[in-house]
Amino acid sequence: MSYTLKLTNGTTLLTLADQQTDNVSTSLTLIGKNVNAYGADLNDNFIRLLENFANTAQPTSPLVGQLWFNTLEQRVYFYNNSLQFKPVGGPIVAATQPNDLVAGDLWIDSNARQLNFYDGANLVTAGPGYNYKLGKSGVLVETVVDSSNVNQTVGILYSNSSTLGIISNSAFNLRSDYVASTGLTSVGVGINLVPGVQFIGTATSALSVNGINGDNLIISTTTASQTLNSALGIFNDDGLTIGLGEDLQFYVNTAGNNRIATIALGAAQDFDFITETASSATIHCLYFSSSTGCLGIFNNNPSVGVDIASDLQVRGNLTVIGTSTYLTTVNLRVDNKTIDLAYSTVTTSDIVAAGGGIVLHGNTNKTFTWNLGYGSWDSSENINLVSGKSYLINGVPVISGNSLGSAITSAPGLTNLSGLLTATIGQVVITTSTIGLKTTGPLIIGTGQSTAVDFNGKKLQNAYTPSVSDASNVVATKGYVDSAVSVARGGQFAINVDVTGHAANPEDPAIDTFVINLLGYMLPPGDPSPYGISDNSRARVLITRYQSSATTAISSPIGFNSVNVYQAGTTNPVSVVGYQSNYVASVPIAAGTLSVNRAIKQYIVSGGVWIKYIYTGTSNTVYTDGTW
């Protein structure tokens, strides 16, 4: 008998035949049943397991989880799911990045002399921060010796192993050998650059220049712009004059006891206060035209007294004194909640308000005005609400975009509901294709004067399929009827047959022949017979055999044949089964010598004929109660 060998997870490794060994499926020699001299192979297997396959080369045909001791590296490896041997514990020392790293793995790059760790997604260098072959780079914490032979801990700035500077939090003089290697004789608090090393870039400020505080410096030149880091004070009323023709003056005008800060322009001079946007566009914030006497705001070509070419926001009240106010803009926005029309400080009344409202000028005037006679608003145009809005009366929606509101309870005079898709009448809901209830109760059709439902010769579809436990007045569907008929026509049949004189044992073929002939008469298979026993229908037959001590004592068993019978008023005969029984005992049967044997056999209709049904093995007998 062969062995079926499985892995721990239940997967079949191989089937090992008797008297066979296998040394290719795994690294061990697997031993089959009845193998001669198997002791050597068995002991070899134990030795390999004890030494973890110690060798310079990995074992052949390893399995996932197998251990191997690499005698060259003196390290234990395990075989992983990626079908590779990987070291167990400790960092991996290699000149190139190893494959199949998992989170937490350490790799010492023997080429760069750097330690790296894998975080599950990326390989991160833990240190040092520079490649050994490329030389020291960056700030490294090291110890130098001062002129008093005292160790000083500093940060040394390297680039390709060249010292660029020393960072220290204390001042000291370097010992002579460090002076020779760095070029620095002393170290101060801060960053000390070696000779020839500079900070390259732009310095925005300095504490001093040649010992002079930077805030006290101003460049004296006629060609360069000046920038002052402190306030410029002109402490006289004559102020500041700009321009060759004294075009612009800033001064204080004294008139009696009044002191007026003044900005004065030269004769026939325009004033232009400009700035630039971030995109270098010129903005004329304030412009005075001496030729027109007009002041422009964000407008360098004013044509009226004050000409504003931008938005105007008045945070206080705006009072316009004049006969007319003209708005030539496209849109008017008023933040106030209300607009007063026909407002008067003298008198207000409905008579004054009559005809007031809004007039929109176009090809024709569109008006929305107050009608005093009707006490209502008159509109000359249609009213169109946007989607999602409704008409309300007393706060209750009465008409929305596609329905009447719940407040509408009657519609006197309504004669047509063309295009209605859904209607709810009480608990009854009617749609274009369904009639149902909003409750779980039954929908009753045919109440009132009608007691019947006329389907006009149409099919009733998608009906409930009843079950045997339903009430007798539940309507049966075609599927239910077909299923019931199918069960009735093609179900199981049970028949008792006396086979005395036909068989020596329950498996005697003579019994099957006899019973199959009998079933052909009683339950003829296939259409168009009156029964139409379909394929796969089964018959369980209880066969009975009477036997005395003298097996020939009972003979002439039951016989069956066809008899033609004419129906009344017809000339066509119908074949029925005729029964005859002539049990004859050739000799008297002594009391106590008669025995009855019974067995149950099965038969099935296949290909339109009855055949023996093989219940188990080569037999179709499922039960016997005696010895034949």
C-alpha positions in Angstrom: 0.0 0.0 0.0 1.5 3.3 -1.1 2.0 6.2 1.3 0.4 9.6 0.6 2.8 12.2 2.2 1.5 15.7 3.0 3.0 19.0 4.1 2.0 20.6 7.4 -0.6 22.8 5.6 -2.3 19.6 4.2 -1.0 19.9 0.7 0.0 16.5 -0.8 3.8 16.4 -1.4 3.9 13.0 -3.2 2.5 9.5 -3.2 5.3 7.0 -2.3 4.9 3.5 -3.7 5.8 0.4 -1.8 9.4 -0.7 -1.7 10.5 2.7 -3.1 12.6 5.6 -1.8 12.5 9.2 -2.9 15.4 11.6 -2.6 14.4 14.2 -5.2 11.2 15.7 -3.7 13.0 16.9 -0.5 16.5 17.1 0.9 15.9 13.9 2.8 15.4 10.3 1.7 11.7 9.4 2.1 11.2 5.7 2.7 8.2 3.7 1.3 6.6 0.6 2.8 8.7 -2.6 2.9 11.9 -1.0 1.8 14.9 -3.3 2.6 17.8 -2.0 4.7 16.1 1.3 5.3 18.1 1.9 8.5 21.0 3.7 6.7 18.6 6.1 5.0 16.7 6.7 8.2 19.9 7.5 10.2 21.2 9.7 7.4 17.9 11.7 7.6 18.4 12.2 11.4 22.0 13.3 11.0 21.0 15.9 8.3 18.3 17.3 10.5 20.7 17.5 13.5 23.3 19.4 11.5 20.8 21.5 9.6 22.2 20.2 6.3 25.6 21.8 7.2 27.5 22.3 3.9 29.0 25.0 1.7 26.1 24.7 -0.8 22.4 24.8 0.0 20.5 21.5 0.2 18.6 20.3 -2.9 14.8 20.4 -3.1 14.3 22.5 0.0 10.8 23.0 1.6 9.5 26.3 2.9 10.7 26.7 6.5 13.8 24.4 6.1 17.0 25.4 7.9 20.5 25.2 6.4 23.8 25.9 8.1 26.2 27.6 5.7 29.6 26.3 6.7 31.4 29.1 4.7 29.6 31.9 6.5 29.0 30.0 9.7 25.4 31.2 9.6 22.0 29.6 9.7 19.6 30.2 6.8 15.9 29.4 6.3 13.9 28.8 3.1 11.1 31.4 2.7 7.9 31.7 0.7 9.9 33.4 -2.1 11.8 30.1 -2.5 15.1 31.7 -1.3 17.4 30.9 1.6 17.6 33.9 3.9 19.9 34.4 7.0 18.3 33.8 10.4 18.9 36.9 12.7 21.7 39.4 12.5 22.5 41.8 9.7 23.2 40.8 6.1 26.8 41.7 5.0 27.0 42.0 1.3 28.5 44.4 -1.3 25.1 44.7 -3.2 21.6 45.1 -1.9 20.0 41.7 -1.1 16.7 40.7 -2.5 13.5 39.8 -0.7 14.0 42.1 2.3 11.3 42.3 4.9 10.6 45.1 7.5 13.3 45.1 10.2 16.1 43.6 8.1 19.5 45.1 8.5 22.1 45.2 5.6 25.7 46.2 6.1 27.0 47.5 2.7 30.5 46.1 2.8 31.5 48.3 -0.2 30.3 51.7 1.2 30.7 50.6 4.9 27.2 51.8 5.8 24.4 50.2 7.9 21.0 50.2 6.3 17.6 49.0 7.6 14.4 48.1 5.6 11.2 49.7 6.9 8.9 47.6 4.9 8.8 50.0 1.9 12.2 51.7 1.6 15.8 50.9 2.4 17.1 53.6 4.8 20.7 54.4 5.6 21.3 54.4 9.4 24.9 55.5 9.2 27.4 56.8 8.6 25.8 59.4 6.3 28.6 59.1 3.7 30.0 56.4 1.4 33.4 55.2 2.7 34.9 55.3 -0.8 33.7 58.8 -1.4 35.3 60.2 1.8 33.8 62.0 4.8 31.1 64.4 4.1 28.8 66.4 6.4 29.1 67.4 10.0 30.8 64.8 12.2 31.2 64.9 15.9 34.8 64.4 16.7 37.4 65.3 19.4 40.3 67.7 18.9 43.1 68.6 21.3 43.7 72.2 22.3 47.1 73.9 23.0 46.8 72.7 26.7 46.4 69.1 25.6 42.7 69.1 26.7 40.2 67.2 24.5 37.5 69.3 23.0 34.3 67.9 21.5 33.4 69.7 18.3 31.6 69.3 15.1 33.8 69.2 12.1 32.4 70.1 8.6 33.8 67.8 5.9 33.5 67.5 2.1 35.1 64.5 0.5 37.3 64.1 3.6 38.5 67.8 3.4 37.9 69.9 6.5 35.9 73.0 5.8 35.3 74.3 9.3 34.9 73.6 13.0 31.7 74.2 15.0 32.2 74.8 18.8 30.3 76.1 21.8 33.6 77.2 23.5 36.7 79.1 22.5 40.2 77.6 22.6 43.5 77.5 20.8 44.4 74.4 18.7 47.4 72.2 19.3 50.1 72.6 16.6 49.4 69.4 14.8 45.7 70.4 14.4 46.8 73.8 13.2 48.8 72.1 10.5 45.8 69.9 9.4 43.1 72.5 9.6 44.8 75.8 8.9 43.1 77.3 12.0 45.1 78.5 15.0 42.1 79.1 17.3 38.5 78.2 17.5 35.8 80.6 18.6 32.2 80.1 19.6 30.2 79.4 16.4 31.2 78.2 13.0 34.9 78.6 12.3 35.7 78.3 8.6 39.2 77.3 7.5 41.2 79.8 5.4 39.9 80.0 1.8 36.4 78.7 2.7 33.6 81.3 2.4 29.8 81.6 2.7 28.7 82.1 -0.9 25.5 84.1 -1.2 23.9 87.4 -0.3 24.3 88.8 3.2 21.2 90.9 4.1 22.6 92.5 7.2 25.8 92.8 9.3 26.4 93.8 12.8 29.1 96.3 11.8 31.3 97.3 8.9 34.8 98.1 9.9 33.6 98.6 13.5 30.8 101.0 12.5 27.2 100.1 13.4 25.3 99.4 10.2 22.3 101.6 11.3 24.6 104.7 11.3 25.8 104.3 7.7 24.5 106.2 4.6 26.2 106.2 1.2 27.2 109.6 0.0 26.8 109.5 -3.9 24.8 111.4 -6.5 24.1 108.4 -8.8 22.9 105.7 -6.4 19.5 105.5 -4.6 19.6 106.0 -0.9 18.0 103.8 1.7 17.7 104.9 5.3 17.2 102.5 8.2 15.9 105.3 10.4 13.4 108.2 10.2 14.3 111.2 8.1 13.3 114.3 9.9 12.9 117.8 8.3 12.3 120.1 11.2 11.2 123.3 9.5 7.9 124.5 7.9 9.5 125.0 4.5 9.4 121.2 4.1 10.6 119.4 1.0 10.6 120.6 -2.6 10.9 118.1 -5.6 11.6 118.9 -9.2 13.8 121.4 -11.1 10.8 123.7 -11.5 9.7 123.2 -7.9 6.9 121.0 -9.4 5.9 119.4 -6.0 6.2 120.8 -2.5 5.5 119.4 0.9 5.4 122.1 3.6 3.4 123.5 6.5 1.3 126.6 5.6 0.8 129.0 8.5 -2.1 131.4 8.3 -2.7 133.1 11.6 -3.0 130.5 14.3 -3.7 127.7 11.8 -1.1 125.3 10.6 -2.1 123.5 7.5 0.0 120.6 6.1 0.1 121.3 2.4 0.9 119.5 -0.8 1.4 122.1 -3.6 1.7 121.6 -7.3 3.5 124.0 -9.7 1.5 126.2 -12.1 -0.4 124.2 -14.8 0.9 120.9 -13.3 -1.2 117.7 -13.3 -0.9 115.4 -10.2 -0.7 111.7 -10.7 -0.4 109.4 -7.6 0.5 106.0 -9.1 1.5 102.5 -8.0 2.1 99.2 -9.6 0.4 95.8 -9.2 2.3 92.5 -8.7 2.2 92.1 -12.5 3.8 95.5 -13.0 0.6 97.1 -14.3 0.4 100.9 -13.6 -2.5 102.0 -11.4 -3.5 105.7 -11.3 -4.8 105.9 -7.8 -5.4 109.6 -7.8 -5.2 112.0 -10.8 -5.9 115.7 -11.0 -6.1 117.3 -14.5 -5.1 121.0 -14.4 -6.7 121.5 -17.9 -10.2 120.3 -17.0 -10.1 120.8 -13.2 -11.4 117.3 -12.8 -10.3 114.7 -10.2 -10.0 111.1 -11.3 -9.9 108.1 -8.9 -8.3 105.1 -10.6 -8.8 107.2 -13.7 -6.1 109.3 -15.4 -8.6 110.9 -17.9 -11.4 112.4 -15.7 -14.2 114.1 -17.5 -16.4 115.2 -14.6 -15.7 116.8 -11.3 -15.0 113.5 -9.6 -14.6 110.6 -12.0 -14.2 107.2 -10.4 -13.2 104.3 -12.6 -13.7 101.6 -10.0 -16.1 100.3 -7.3 -17.4 102.8 -4.7 -18.3 101.7 -1.2 -19.9 104.2 1.1 -19.9 103.1 4.7 -22.1 106.0 5.8 -25.3 107.5 4.4 -25.3 108.7 0.8 -27.5 111.6 0.1 -27.9 112.8 -3.5 -29.3 116.3 -3.9 -30.6 116.7 -7.5 -33.5 116.2 -9.7 -32.5 112.9 -11.2 -30.2 109.9 -10.5 -29.1 107.9 -13.5 -27.8 104.3 -13.3 -26.2 103.0 -16.5 -24.9 99.8 -15.0 -26.2 96.4 -16.1 -27.0 95.2 -12.6 -28.2 96.9 -9.5 -27.6 95.2 -6.1 -29.2 96.6 -2.9 -28.1 94.9 0.4 -31.0 96.4 2.3 -34.0 94.1 2.9 -36.6 96.6 1.6 -36.9 99.2 -1.1 -39.3 102.1 -0.2 -41.5 103.2 -3.1 -43.8 106.2 -3.0 -42.0 107.3 0.2 -43.0 110.7 1.4 -42.2 112.5 4.7 -45.5 114.4 4.2 -48.2 111.8 3.6 -48.6 108.1 2.5 -51.9 106.3 1.5 -53.2 103.6 -0.8 -54.3 106.3 -3.2 -50.8 107.6 -3.4 -49.5 104.0 -3.8 -52.0 103.0 -6.5 -50.3 102.2 -9.8 -46.9 102.1 -8.1 -44.5 99.2 -8.6 -41.8 98.2 -11.0 -41.5 98.9 -14.7 -39.0 97.1 -16.9 -38.4 98.8 -20.2 -38.0 96.8 -23.4 -39.8 96.4 -26.7 -42.9 96.6 -24.4 -43.0 97.7 -20.8 -43.1 94.8 -18.3 -44.9 95.9 -15.2 -45.6 94.7 -11.7 -48.0 97.3 -10.1 -50.5 97.7 -7.3 -54.1 97.5 -8.3 -56.1 99.5 -5.8 -59.5 98.3 -7.2 -58.8 94.6 -6.7 -56.4 95.1 -3.8 -53.8 92.9 -5.5 -50.6 93.0 -7.5 -51.0 93.1 -11.3 -48.4 91.5 -13.5 -48.3 92.1 -17.3 -46.1 89.0 -17.8 -46.0 85.3 -16.9 -44.7 84.3 -13.5 -42.0 81.6 -13.7 -40.6 79.9 -10.6 -37.2 78.2 -10.7 -37.0 74.4 -10.2 -37.6 73.3 -6.6 -39.8 76.3 -5.6 -43.5 76.4 -5.0 -46.5 78.7 -4.7 -47.7 79.0 -1.1 -50.9 80.3 0.5 -50.6 81.2 4.2 -47.2 79.4 4.3 -48.6 76.1 2.9 -47.4 74.9 -0.6 -50.3 74.7 -3.0 -48.5 74.2 -6.4 -45.0 73.0 -7.0 -43.1 72.2 -10.2 -44.9 68.9 -10.9 -47.7 68.4 -8.3 -50.4 70.0 -6.2 -49.7 70.6 -2.6 -51.2 68.6 0.2 -53.4 71.6 1.1 -55.4 71.1 -2.1 -58.2 68.8 -1.0 -60.8 69.3 -3.8 -60.9 70.3 -7.4 -64.5 71.2 -8.4 -65.2 71.2 -12.1 -62.2 69.0 -12.9 -63.1 66.7 -15.9 -59.9 65.5 -17.3 -56.6 64.1 -15.9 -54.7 63.4 -19.1 -51.2 61.9 -18.7 -51.8 61.0 -15.0 -49.1 58.4 -14.0 -49.9 57.7 -10.4 -53.0 58.1 -8.2 -53.6 57.4 -4.5 -57.2 56.9 -3.5 -57.5 56.1 0.2 -55.0 53.2 0.7 -55.2 52.2 -3.0 -52.2 53.3 -5.2 -52.6 53.2 -9.0 -49.7 53.6 -11.3 -49.3 53.1 -15.1 -48.7 49.4 -14.6 -49.7 48.4 -11.1 -52.6 48.6 -8.5 -51.7 48.1 -4.9 -52.2 49.1 -1.3 -50.1 51.1 1.1 -51.1 48.7 3.9 -50.4 45.0 4.3 -54.1 44.0 3.9 -55.5 42.2 0.9 -56.6 44.1 -2.3 -60.3 43.1 -2.8 -61.6 43.2 -6.4 -65.2 42.6 -7.3 -66.9 44.4 -4.4 -70.1 46.4 -4.8 -72.5 45.3 -7.5 -69.8 43.3 -9.3 -69.0 39.8 -7.9 -66.6 38.6 -10.6 -63.4 39.8 -12.3 -63.2 39.5 -16.1 -59.7 39.2 -17.5 -61.0 39.5 -21.1 -59.1 36.3 -22.1 -55.7 37.7 -21.0 -53.1 35.8 -19.0 -52.8 36.4 -15.2 -49.0 36.5 -14.6 -46.6 36.7 -11.7 -49.1 35.1 -9.3 -48.2 33.7 -5.9 -47.2 30.0 -6.0 -49.3 28.2 -3.3 -48.1 25.5 -0.9 -49.9 22.4 0.4 -50.6 24.2 3.7 -52.6 27.1 2.0 -56.3 27.3 2.3 -58.4 25.5 -0.3 -59.6 28.7 -2.0 -56.1 29.9 -2.9 -55.7 29.9 -6.7 -53.1 27.5 -8.0 -50.6 28.6 -10.7 -49.8 26.7 -13.8 -46.3 26.0 -12.4 -47.8 24.5 -9.3 -50.3 22.3 -11.3 -47.5 21.2 -13.6 -45.3 20.3 -10.7 -48.2 18.3 -9.0 -49.0 16.5 -12.2 -45.2 15.8 -12.8 -45.0 14.3 -9.3 -48.1 12.3 -9.8 -47.0 11.0 -13.2 -43.3 10.6 -12.6 -42.9 9.8 -9.0 -42.2 6.7 -6.9 -44.2 3.5 -7.2 -44.5 0.7 -4.6 -45.7 -2.8 -5.8 -46.0 -6.2 -4.1 -45.2 -9.2 -6.4 -45.4 -12.9 -5.6 -42.4 -14.6 -7.4 -42.9 -18.1 -6.1 -41.5 -20.6 -8.5 -39.4 -18.0 -10.4 -36.3 -17.6 -8.4 -33.7 -19.5 -6.5 -32.4 -16.2 -4.8 -33.2 -12.5 -4.8 -30.6 -11.7 -7.4 -31.8 -14.3 -9.9 -32.2 -12.6 -13.3 -35.5 -14.5 -13.8 -37.0 -12.3 -11.0 -35.9 -9.1 -12.9 -37.3 -10.3 -16.1 -40.6 -11.3 -14.5 -41.0 -8.0 -12.6 -40.0 -5.8 -15.6 -42.6 -7.6 -17.8 -45.1 -7.0 -15.0 -44.2 -3.3 -14.7 -44.5 -3.0 -18.5 -48.1 -4.1 -18.2 -49.1 -2.2 -15.1 -47.1 1.0 -15.6 -46.2 1.3 -19.2 -43.6 4.1 -19.7 -43.7 6.9 -22.2 -46.4 8.8 -24.0 -49.0 8.4 -25.5 -49.9 5.6 -23.1 -52.7 6.3 -20.6 -50.2 6.5 -17.8 -47.2 8.1 -19.5 -44.6 7.0 -16.9 -41.6 9.3 -17.6 -37.9 8.6 -17.6 -36.2 8.4 -14.1 -39.5 7.3 -12.5 -38.8 4.5 -10.0 -40.6 1.5 -8.6 -39.8 -0.2 -5.3 -41.0 -3.8 -5.6 -41.6 -6.1 -2.6 -41.1 -9.7 -3.9 -42.4 -12.6 -1.9 -41.5 -16.3 -2.3 -43.3 -19.2 -0.6 -41.1 -22.3 0.0 -41.6 -25.6 1.8 -39.0 -28.1 2.8 -39.7 -29.7 -0.6 -38.9 -26.9 -3.0 -41.0 -28.5 -5.7 -44.1 -28.7 -3.5 -45.5 -25.4 -4.8 -45.6 -24.7 -8.5 -47.6 -22.9 -11.2 -47.0 -19.3 -10.0 -49.0 -16.2 -10.9 -49.3 -15.6 -14.6 -50.2 -12.4 -16.5 -51.2 -11.9 -20.1 -53.0 -9.4 -22.3 -56.8 -9.6 -22.8 -58.5 -7.4 -25.4 -61.7 -5.8 -24.1 -64.1 -3.8 -26.2 -65.6 -0.6 -24.8 -69.3 -0.1 -25.0 -70.3 1.4 -28.4 -66.8 1.0 -29.9 -65.1 -1.5 -32.2 -61.6 -0.8 -31.0 -60.2 -3.2 -28.3 -58.3 -1.9 -25.4 -55.5 -4.1 -23.9 -55.8 -4.8 -20.2 -53.9 -7.1 -17.9 -55.4 -10.5 -17.2 -54.6 -12.3 -14.0 -54.5 -16.0 -13.3 -53.3 -18.0 -10.4 -53.1 -21.8 -10.2 -51.3 -22.5 -7.0 -51.1 -26.3 -6.8 -49.5 -28.3 -4.1 -48.4 -31.6 -5.6 -48.2 -33.2 -2.1 -49.6 -32.2 1.2 -47.4 -29.6 3.0 -46.6 -30.5 6.5 -47.3 -28.0 9.2 -44.2 -25.9 10.0 -42.5 -26.6 6.7 -43.7 -23.5 4.8 -41.5 -20.4 4.9 -42.0 -17.0 3.4 -39.0 -15.0 1.9 -39.2 -11.3 1.1 -36.9 -8.8 -0.5 -37.1 -5.2 -1.8 -35.8 -4.5 -5.3 -35.7 -1.2 -7.3 -36.4 -0.5 -11.0 -36.2 2.7 -13.0 -37.5 4.0 -16.4 -34.6 4.7 -18.7 -34.9 5.4 -22.4 -38.6 4.7 -22.3 -38.3 1.2 -20.8 -38.1 -0.3 -17.3 -34.7 -1.6 -16.3 -33.0 -2.9 -13.1 -31.8 -0.1 -10.9 -28.3 -0.8 -9.4 -28.6 0.2 -5.8 -25.1 -0.7 -4.6 -22.4 -2.7 -6.3 -23.9 -5.0 -8.8 -27.1 -5.7 -6.9 -30.4 -3.9 -6.9 -31.7 -5.6 -3.7 -32.0 -3.2 -0.8 -33.6 -5.6 1.7 -34.1 -9.3 2.5 -35.7 -10.9 5.5 -34.8 -14.6 4.9 -32.7 -17.2 3.2 -33.7 -18.2 -0.3 
